[in-house]
Amino acid sequence: MTDASALSCTSYSHYLARAAAARPALAAQIAAWAAAPLSRAQLDARLTALLAVPQGAPAPTEDALKRALRQLRAEAFGAVAERDLRGLADVAEVTGAMTDLA
């Protein structure tokens, strides 16, 4: 697992620092995603994984969808912020990723 203090984004963003402190696995997800530009396919796949329900189970509830979207947002914001702060992402990549997330 990645230590949140190793991430630049948690030093510059109170939101990401609090989120990483509350959910230690978030730092590892941010670090993994920050290794390369974030794609729409990654966002789609992650949302699908967050909403995965066992075969035959009812569809996710509205609360489950909201929770999954909040988690996806934190992971995507963190990865894009990390790449931007490390000088690995240009403006087009950052705005493209945020557009894809929206």
N, CA, C and O atoms as a MOPAC input file, in Angstrom:
PM7 MOZYME 1SCF
protein

 N      0.84300 1    -1.18400 1     0.00000 1
 C      0.00000 1     0.00000 1     0.00000 1
 C      0.88300 1     1.23900 1     0.00000 1
 O      1.94400 1     1.25300 1     0.62400 1
 N      0.45000 1     2.26200 1    -0.68900 1
 C      1.18600 1     3.51100 1    -0.78800 1
 C      0.83600 1     4.41700 1     0.38100 1
 O     -0.33200 1     4.55800 1     0.74100 1
 N      1.84600 1     5.02400 1     0.96400 1
 C      1.64900 1     5.98400 1     2.04300 1
 C      1.15400 1     7.29700 1     1.44200 1
 O      1.73300 1     7.78700 1     0.47300 1
 N      0.10800 1     7.86000 1     1.99500 1
 C     -0.46600 1     9.10100 1     1.46300 1
 C      0.53800 1    10.24800 1     1.50600 1
 O      0.45200 1    11.16500 1     0.68900 1
 N      1.48800 1    10.21800 1     2.43900 1
 C      2.46900 1    11.30500 1     2.52300 1
 C      3.42400 1    11.28900 1     1.32800 1
 O      4.10300 1    12.28500 1     1.07700 1
 N      3.49100 1    10.18300 1     0.59100 1
 C      4.34500 1    10.10600 1    -0.59500 1
 C      3.69500 1    10.78900 1    -1.79100 1
 O      4.35300 1    10.98700 1    -2.81200 1
 N      2.43200 1    11.15000 1    -1.69200 1
 C      1.71400 1    11.80400 1    -2.77600 1
 C      1.81200 1    13.31500 1    -2.64400 1
 O      1.68400 1    13.85500 1    -1.54500 1
 N      2.03400 1    13.98700 1    -3.74100 1
 C      2.06300 1    15.45500 1    -3.73700 1
 C      0.67800 1    16.03800 1    -3.52800 1
 O      0.52200 1    17.04700 1    -2.84100 1
 N     -0.33300 1    15.40200 1    -4.12100 1
 C     -1.68500 1    15.97700 1    -4.09800 1
 C     -2.23900 1    16.10800 1    -2.68500 1
 O     -3.03500 1    17.00900 1    -2.42400 1
 N     -1.83700 1    15.22900 1    -1.76600 1
 C     -2.36500 1    15.33500 1    -0.40300 1
 C     -1.69800 1    16.47000 1     0.36800 1
 O     -2.20800 1    16.90600 1     1.40000 1
 N     -0.56800 1    16.94600 1    -0.12600 1
 C      0.08700 1    18.09400 1     0.49700 1
 C     -0.56100 1    19.40700 1     0.06700 1
 O     -0.51700 1    20.39400 1     0.80100 1
 N     -1.15400 1    19.41900 1    -1.10700 1
 C     -1.72200 1    20.64500 1    -1.66400 1
 C     -3.24700 1    20.71800 1    -1.56100 1
 O     -3.83000 1    21.79100 1    -1.71100 1
 N     -3.88000 1    19.59400 1    -1.31000 1
 C     -5.33800 1    19.57100 1    -1.27000 1
 C     -5.82700 1    19.03500 1     0.07200 1
 O     -5.58800 1    17.87800 1     0.41800 1
 N     -6.51700 1    19.89800 1     0.82400 1
 C     -7.08400 1    19.45200 1     2.09500 1
 C     -8.12300 1    18.36600 1     1.85900 1
 O     -8.23000 1    17.42500 1     2.64500 1
 N     -8.88400 1    18.49100 1     0.78600 1
 C     -9.90300 1    17.49000 1     0.44500 1
 C     -9.25900 1    16.11700 1     0.25900 1
 O     -9.71200 1    15.13300 1     0.84200 1
 N     -8.20000 1    16.05200 1    -0.55300 1
 C     -7.55200 1    14.76200 1    -0.80900 1
 C     -6.80600 1    14.24600 1     0.42000 1
 O     -6.74700 1    13.03700 1     0.64100 1
 N     -6.24400 1    15.13700 1     1.21200 1
 C     -5.56900 1    14.71700 1     2.44300 1
 C     -6.56400 1    14.07500 1     3.41100 1
 O     -6.27500 1    13.03800 1     4.00900 1
 N     -7.73300 1    14.69500 1     3.56200 1
 C     -8.76200 1    14.12200 1     4.44100 1
 C     -9.28700 1    12.80900 1     3.88600 1
 O     -9.48500 1    11.85000 1     4.63100 1
 N     -9.51300 1    12.76500 1     2.57300 1
 C    -10.03700 1    11.54300 1     1.95300 1
 C     -9.04600 1    10.39300 1     2.10000 1
 O     -9.45000 1     9.27100 1     2.40500 1
 N     -7.76300 1    10.65100 1     1.88800 1
 C     -6.74500 1     9.60800 1     2.00800 1
 C     -6.57700 1     9.16400 1     3.46100 1
 O     -6.30100 1     7.99300 1     3.72200 1
 N     -6.74100 1    10.08700 1     4.40400 1
 C     -6.65400 1     9.72300 1     5.81500 1
 C     -7.83200 1     8.83600 1     6.22200 1
 O     -7.67800 1     7.91300 1     7.02200 1
 N     -8.99500 1     9.12300 1     5.66700 1
 C    -10.19100 1     8.35000 1     5.99300 1
 C    -10.19500 1     6.97700 1     5.31500 1
 O    -10.70600 1     6.00100 1     5.86500 1
 N     -9.62000 1     6.91900 1     4.11800 1
 C     -9.60100 1     5.66700 1     3.34400 1
 C     -8.17500 1     5.41100 1     2.86100 1
 O     -7.80500 1     5.86800 1     1.78000 1
 N     -7.37500 1     4.69600 1     3.63300 1
 C     -5.98100 1     4.46600 1     3.26000 1
 C     -5.79300 1     3.82600 1     1.87800 1
 O     -4.76600 1     4.05900 1     1.24100 1
 N     -6.72700 1     3.04800 1     1.41200 1
 C     -6.60800 1     2.42800 1     0.08800 1
 C     -6.67500 1     3.46700 1    -1.02800 1
 O     -6.24800 1     3.19500 1    -2.15000 1
 N     -7.19900 1     4.63300 1    -0.73900 1
 C     -7.29900 1     5.69000 1    -1.74900 1
 C     -5.91700 1     6.10900 1    -2.24000 1
 O     -5.73900 1     6.34300 1    -3.43500 1
 N     -4.94100 1     6.20600 1    -1.35000 1
 C     -3.58700 1     6.61200 1    -1.74000 1
 C     -3.00200 1     5.62700 1    -2.74700 1
 O     -2.36200 1     6.04400 1    -3.71200 1
 N     -3.20800 1     4.35000 1    -2.54200 1
 C     -2.69800 1     3.35100 1    -3.47400 1
 C     -3.38100 1     3.46800 1    -4.82900 1
 O     -2.73000 1     3.33100 1    -5.86500 1
 N     -4.68500 1     3.72000 1    -4.83400 1
 C     -5.41900 1     3.86800 1    -6.09600 1
 C     -4.94300 1     5.11100 1    -6.85100 1
 O     -4.75900 1     5.07000 1    -8.06700 1
 N     -4.74600 1     6.20200 1    -6.13500 1
 C     -4.25200 1     7.43300 1    -6.75800 1
 C     -2.86900 1     7.19200 1    -7.36200 1
 O     -2.61200 1     7.57300 1    -8.50400 1
 N     -1.99100 1     6.56700 1    -6.60200 1
 C     -0.63400 1     6.31300 1    -7.09100 1
 C     -0.65600 1     5.42400 1    -8.33100 1
 O      0.08900 1     5.66600 1    -9.28100 1
 N     -1.48900 1     4.41400 1    -8.32600 1
 C     -1.56500 1     3.50500 1    -9.47900 1
 C     -2.08400 1     4.23300 1   -10.70800 1
 O     -1.52800 1     4.08900 1   -11.79600 1
 N     -3.13500 1     5.00700 1   -10.54400 1
 C     -3.71700 1     5.72900 1   -11.68000 1
 C     -2.82100 1     6.86000 1   -12.15500 1
 O     -2.86700 1     7.21900 1   -13.33100 1
 N     -2.01000 1     7.43200 1   -11.27600 1
 C     -1.16600 1     8.56400 1   -11.64700 1
 C      0.02600 1     8.14500 1   -12.50200 1
 O      0.74800 1     9.00200 1   -13.01300 1
 N      0.24000 1     6.86000 1   -12.66500 1
 C      1.37800 1     6.37200 1   -13.45600 1
 C      1.21700 1     6.65800 1   -14.95100 1
 O      2.20600 1     6.71200 1   -15.68100 1
 N     -0.00700 1     6.83800 1   -15.40000 1
 C     -0.28000 1     7.07700 1   -16.82400 1
 C     -1.52500 1     7.94600 1   -16.93600 1
 O     -2.30100 1     8.04500 1   -15.98600 1
 N     -1.72100 1     8.57900 1   -18.09400 1
 C     -2.93800 1     9.38800 1   -18.27400 1
 C     -4.19400 1     8.56200 1   -18.00900 1
 O     -4.28000 1     7.39400 1   -18.38900 1
 N     -5.14600 1     9.18100 1   -17.36300 1
 C     -6.40700 1     8.53700 1   -17.02900 1
 C     -7.31400 1     8.51200 1   -18.25200 1
 O     -7.50100 1     9.53700 1   -18.90800 1
 N     -7.87000 1     7.36100 1   -18.55700 1
 C     -8.73200 1     7.24400 1   -19.73700 1
 C    -10.18700 1     7.08800 1   -19.32900 1
 O    -10.50100 1     6.71300 1   -18.20000 1
 N    -11.05400 1     7.38200 1   -20.26400 1
 C    -12.48100 1     7.20800 1   -20.02400 1
 C    -12.80000 1     5.73400 1   -19.76500 1
 O    -13.67000 1     5.41600 1   -18.95400 1
 N    -12.09800 1     4.84400 1   -20.45400 1
 C    -12.31100 1     3.40300 1   -20.25600 1
 C    -11.97600 1     2.99800 1   -18.82200 1
 O    -12.67300 1     2.17100 1   -18.23500 1
 N    -10.90900 1     3.57600 1   -18.25300 1
 C    -10.56700 1     3.28800 1   -16.86000 1
 C    -11.67500 1     3.75700 1   -15.92000 1
 O    -12.06100 1     3.04400 1   -14.99400 1
 N    -12.17800 1     4.96000 1   -16.16900 1
 C    -13.25200 1     5.49300 1   -15.33000 1
 C    -14.49300 1     4.61900 1   -15.41500 1
 O    -15.11600 1     4.31600 1   -14.39700 1
 N    -14.85100 1     4.21500 1   -16.62600 1
 C    -16.02300 1     3.35300 1   -16.81900 1
 C    -15.84500 1     2.01400 1   -16.11500 1
 O    -16.75600 1     1.52800 1   -15.44500 1
 N    -14.66200 1     1.42400 1   -16.27300 1
 C    -14.39600 1     0.12100 1   -15.66200 1
 C    -14.42200 1     0.22200 1   -14.14200 1
 O    -14.95000 1    -0.66700 1   -13.47200 1
 N    -13.86400 1     1.28400 1   -13.59500 1
 C    -13.84300 1     1.44700 1   -12.14700 1
 C    -15.25000 1     1.64800 1   -11.60100 1
 O    -15.59700 1     1.07800 1   -10.56700 1
 N    -16.05900 1     2.44400 1   -12.27600 1
 C    -17.43900 1     2.63200 1   -11.82100 1
 C    -18.19900 1     1.30900 1   -11.86500 1
 O    -18.95900 1     0.99200 1   -10.95000 1
 N    -17.99100 1     0.54800 1   -12.92300 1
 C    -18.63300 1    -0.76400 1   -13.02900 1
 C    -18.21100 1    -1.65500 1   -11.86500 1
 O    -19.04100 1    -2.34200 1   -11.27000 1
 N    -16.91900 1    -1.64000 1   -11.54300 1
 C    -16.42900 1    -2.45600 1   -10.43000 1
 C    -17.00600 1    -1.99400 1    -9.09600 1
 O    -17.36800 1    -2.81600 1    -8.25500 1
 N    -17.09200 1    -0.68600 1    -8.90400 1
 C    -17.64600 1    -0.15700 1    -7.65800 1
 C    -19.13000 1    -0.50000 1    -7.50700 1
 O    -19.62700 1    -0.63400 1    -6.38900 1
 N    -19.82700 1    -0.64000 1    -8.62100 1
 C    -21.26200 1    -0.93200 1    -8.58500 1
 C    -21.56700 1    -2.42000 1    -8.73800 1
 O    -22.73300 1    -2.81000 1    -8.79200 1
 N    -20.53700 1    -3.24600 1    -8.80700 1
 C    -20.73900 1    -4.67700 1    -9.04100 1
 C    -21.67000 1    -5.27300 1    -7.98500 1
 O    -21.50700 1    -5.06100 1    -6.78300 1
 N    -22.63200 1    -6.01200 1    -8.47400 1
 C    -23.55600 1    -6.71600 1    -7.59600 1
 C    -23.53000 1    -8.18800 1    -7.97500 1
 O    -23.34800 1    -8.51900 1    -9.14600 1
 N    -23.70900 1    -9.06400 1    -7.01500 1
 C    -23.71300 1   -10.48500 1    -7.31400 1
 C    -24.84400 1   -10.85400 1    -8.28700 1
 O    -25.88000 1   -10.19300 1    -8.35000 1
 N    -24.61100 1   -11.89900 1    -9.01600 1
 C    -25.61500 1   -12.39000 1    -9.98200 1
 C    -26.94600 1   -12.62200 1    -9.27200 1
 O    -26.99300 1   -13.28300 1    -8.23400 1
 N    -28.00600 1   -12.09000 1    -9.82100 1
 C    -29.34000 1   -12.28600 1    -9.26300 1
 C    -29.71400 1   -11.29300 1    -8.17400 1
 O    -30.86100 1   -11.27400 1    -7.72700 1
 N    -28.76600 1   -10.46800 1    -7.74000 1
 C    -29.06000 1    -9.47300 1    -6.70900 1
 C    -29.75700 1    -8.28500 1    -7.36100 1
 O    -29.61500 1    -8.06400 1    -8.56300 1
 N    -30.50600 1    -7.52100 1    -6.57600 1
 C    -31.16400 1    -6.34000 1    -7.14800 1
 C    -30.14500 1    -5.30700 1    -7.60700 1
 O    -28.99400 1    -5.30800 1    -7.17000 1
 N    -30.57900 1    -4.44400 1    -8.47700 1
 C    -29.71600 1    -3.36800 1    -8.98800 1
 C    -29.27300 1    -2.48000 1    -7.83100 1
 O    -29.94400 1    -2.42900 1    -6.80000 1
 N    -28.15800 1    -1.78600 1    -7.98800 1
 C    -27.69300 1    -0.89500 1    -6.91700 1
 C    -28.73600 1     0.17400 1    -6.59700 1
 O    -29.45100 1     0.65300 1    -7.47700 1
 N    -28.80100 1     0.52500 1    -5.35000 1
 C    -29.71900 1     1.57300 1    -4.91500 1
 C    -29.15200 1     2.94300 1    -5.27700 1
 O    -27.98800 1     3.06300 1    -5.65800 1
 N    -29.97100 1     3.95100 1    -5.15500 1
 C    -29.51200 1     5.31300 1    -5.42000 1
 C    -28.38200 1     5.68400 1    -4.47100 1
 O    -27.41900 1     6.33200 1    -4.87900 1
 N    -28.49100 1     5.27800 1    -3.20500 1
 C    -27.42100 1     5.57700 1    -2.24600 1
 C    -26.12000 1     4.88900 1    -2.63300 1
 O    -25.04400 1     5.47200 1    -2.49400 1
 N    -26.20800 1     3.64800 1    -3.12000 1
 C    -25.00600 1     2.93200 1    -3.55500 1
 C    -24.37900 1     3.62100 1    -4.76400 1
 O    -23.15500 1     3.70900 1    -4.86400 1
 N    -25.20400 1     4.10100 1    -5.66800 1
 C    -24.69700 1     4.81900 1    -6.83800 1
 C    -24.00000 1     6.10900 1    -6.41800 1
 O    -22.92000 1     6.42400 1    -6.91900 1
 N    -24.60900 1     6.85000 1    -5.50400 1
 C    -24.00200 1     8.09100 1    -5.02700 1
 C    -22.66000 1     7.81900 1    -4.34900 1
 O    -21.69400 1     8.55100 1    -4.56500 1
 N    -22.60100 1     6.77500 1    -3.53600 1
 C    -21.37300 1     6.40900 1    -2.83500 1
 C    -20.27000 1     6.03600 1    -3.84200 1
 O    -19.12000 1     6.45100 1    -3.69600 1
 N    -20.63400 1     5.25200 1    -4.85800 1
 C    -19.67100 1     4.84100 1    -5.88100 1
 C    -19.16200 1     6.04300 1    -6.67000 1
 O    -17.97100 1     6.12900 1    -6.97100 1
 N    -20.04500 1     6.96000 1    -7.00200 1
 C    -19.63700 1     8.15400 1    -7.74900 1
 C    -18.72400 1     9.05500 1    -6.91900 1
 O    -17.78200 1     9.64200 1    -7.45000 1
 N    -18.99900 1     9.16500 1    -5.62000 1
 C    -18.12000 1     9.96100 1    -4.75100 1
 C    -16.72600 1     9.33800 1    -4.68100 1
 O    -15.71800 1    10.04400 1    -4.71800 1
 N    -16.68300 1     8.00600 1    -4.58000 1
 C    -15.39400 1     7.32600 1    -4.52200 1
 C    -14.64000 1     7.48900 1    -5.83900 1
 O    -13.44100 1     7.76900 1    -5.84000 1
 N    -15.33300 1     7.31600 1    -6.94700 1
 C    -14.71100 1     7.48700 1    -8.25800 1
 C    -14.18000 1     8.91100 1    -8.42400 1
 O    -13.08200 1     9.11200 1    -8.94400 1
 N    -14.95100 1     9.88400 1    -7.98600 1
 C    -14.52800 1    11.28700 1    -8.08800 1
 C    -13.24200 1    11.52400 1    -7.30000 1
 O    -12.31900 1    12.16400 1    -7.80500 1
 N    -13.17000 1    11.01800 1    -6.07700 1
 C    -11.96500 1    11.21100 1    -5.26300 1
 C    -10.75300 1    10.55200 1    -5.91100 1
 O     -9.66600 1    11.12800 1    -5.92700 1
 N    -10.93600 1     9.35500 1    -6.44000 1
 C     -9.83100 1     8.64200 1    -7.08000 1
 C     -9.36100 1     9.37400 1    -8.34200 1
 O     -8.16000 1     9.53100 1    -8.56100 1
 N    -10.29700 1     9.81400 1    -9.15600 1
 C     -9.94200 1    10.49900 1   -10.40300 1
 C     -9.32000 1    11.86400 1   -10.11500 1
 O     -8.29600 1    12.20800 1   -10.70600 1
 N     -9.92200 1    12.64800 1    -9.21800 1
 C     -9.35100 1    13.95200 1    -8.86200 1
 C     -7.92300 1    13.77600 1    -8.35400 1
 O     -7.01800 1    14.51200 1    -8.74700 1
 N     -7.73700 1    12.80200 1    -7.48500 1
 C     -6.41200 1    12.56500 1    -6.91300 1
 C     -5.38800 1    12.20100 1    -7.96700 1
 O     -4.27600 1    12.73000 1    -7.96000 1
 N     -5.74500 1    11.30600 1    -8.87000 1
 C     -4.80800 1    10.87500 1    -9.90900 1
 C     -4.45600 1    12.02100 1   -10.84600 1
 O     -3.29000 1    12.20800 1   -11.19300 1
 N     -5.45000 1    12.77900 1   -11.25000 1
 C     -5.19900 1    13.90600 1   -12.15800 1
 C     -4.38400 1    14.98300 1   -11.44500 1
 O     -3.45800 1    15.54700 1   -12.02800 1
 N     -4.72200 1    15.26900 1   -10.19800 1
 C     -3.96300 1    16.27000 1    -9.43100 1
 C     -2.51700 1    15.82200 1    -9.25600 1
 O     -1.59300 1    16.62300 1    -9.39500 1
 N     -2.32500 1    14.55200 1    -8.95200 1
 C     -0.97300 1    14.02900 1    -8.75900 1
 C     -0.14300 1    14.16900 1   -10.03300 1
 O      1.00400 1    14.61400 1    -9.98600 1
 N     -0.72100 1    13.79100 1   -11.16200 1
 C     -0.00500 1    13.91900 1   -12.43900 1
 C      0.29300 1    15.38300 1   -12.75400 1
 O      1.37600 1    15.71600 1   -13.23400 1
 N     -0.67200 1    16.24600 1   -12.48000 1
 C     -0.49400 1    17.67600 1   -12.75700 1
 C      0.60500 1    18.26100 1   -11.87100 1
 O      1.48500 1    18.96800 1   -12.36000 1
 N      0.55700 1    17.97200 1   -10.58200 1
 C      1.54800 1    18.52300 1    -9.65500 1
 C      2.95200 1    18.00400 1    -9.93100 1
 O      3.92800 1    18.70600 1    -9.66600 1
 N      3.07200 1    16.81000 1   -10.44800 1
 C      4.38800 1    16.24200 1   -10.77200 1
 C      4.86300 1    16.64800 1   -12.16600 1
 O      5.94500 1    16.25100 1   -12.59900 1
 N      4.05100 1    17.43700 1   -12.86400 1
 C      4.43100 1    17.90600 1   -14.18600 1
 C      4.30800 1    16.84900 1   -15.27400 1
 O      4.93900 1    16.95800 1   -16.32600 1
 N      3.49200 1    15.82200 1   -15.02200 1
 C      3.32200 1    14.73200 1   -15.98100 1
 C      2.12800 1    14.93200 1   -16.90000 1
 O      1.99400 1    14.22700 1   -17.90000 1
 N      1.26100 1    15.87800 1   -16.57700 1
 C      0.04000 1    16.09900 1   -17.35900 1
 C      0.00200 1    17.53000 1   -17.86500 1
 O      0.33900 1    18.47000 1   -17.14600 1
 N     -0.41300 1    17.67700 1   -19.11200 1
 C     -0.59100 1    19.02500 1   -19.64200 1
 C     -2.05500 1    19.43400 1   -19.45500 1
 O     -2.87200 1    18.65400 1   -18.96500 1
 N     -2.36700 1    20.65400 1   -19.84700 1
 C     -3.71900 1    21.18400 1   -19.65900 1
 C     -4.75500 1    20.33400 1   -20.38800 1
 O     -5.84200 1    20.09800 1   -19.86100 1
 N     -4.43400 1    19.87900 1   -21.57500 1
 C     -5.38000 1    19.07300 1   -22.35000 1
 C     -5.70100 1    17.76500 1   -21.63400 1
 O     -6.85200 1    17.32700 1   -21.62400 1
 N     -4.69100 1    17.14400 1   -21.03900 1
 C     -4.93300 1    15.89300 1   -20.31000 1
 C     -5.81500 1    16.12500 1   -19.08500 1
 O     -6.74800 1    15.36400 1   -18.82600 1
 N     -5.51400 1    17.16900 1   -18.34700 1
 C     -6.28800 1    17.47000 1   -17.13100 1
 C     -7.74400 1    17.78300 1   -17.47400 1
 O     -8.66400 1    17.21400 1   -16.88600 1
 N     -7.94200 1    18.68200 1   -18.41900 1
 C     -9.32300 1    19.03400 1   -18.77800 1
 C    -10.05100 1    17.86500 1   -19.43600 1
 O    -11.25300 1    17.69200 1   -19.23600 1
 N     -9.34200 1    17.07700 1   -20.20500 1
 C     -9.95200 1    15.89700 1   -20.81900 1
 C    -10.41400 1    14.88400 1   -19.78800 1
 O    -11.50900 1    14.33200 1   -19.89800 1
 N     -9.57800 1    14.63900 1   -18.78100 1
 C     -9.94600 1    13.68900 1   -17.73600 1
 C    -11.13000 1    14.18600 1   -16.91900 1
 O    -12.01600 1    13.41000 1   -16.56200 1
 N    -11.14400 1    15.47900 1   -16.62400 1
 C    -12.26400 1    16.03100 1   -15.86000 1
 C    -13.54900 1    16.01700 1   -16.67900 1
 O    -14.63300 1    15.81000 1   -16.13400 1
 N    -13.43200 1    16.23400 1   -17.97000 1
 C    -14.60300 1    16.14100 1   -18.86300 1
 C    -15.11700 1    14.72000 1   -18.90500 1
 O    -16.32500 1    14.49600 1   -18.84300 1
 N    -14.21600 1    13.75400 1   -19.01100 1
 C    -14.62300 1    12.34700 1   -19.03500 1
 C    -15.30200 1    11.95200 1   -17.72900 1
 O    -16.27800 1    11.20300 1   -17.73500 1
 N    -14.78800 1    12.45400 1   -16.61300 1
 C    -15.39600 1    12.15100 1   -15.32000 1
 C    -16.79500 1    12.73100 1   -15.23300 1
 O    -17.70400 1    12.09400 1   -14.70200 1
 N    -16.97000 1    13.93700 1   -15.75300 1
 C    -18.28100 1    14.57800 1   -15.72100 1
 C    -19.26300 1    13.78900 1   -16.54700 1
 O    -20.43000 1    14.16800 1   -16.64700 1

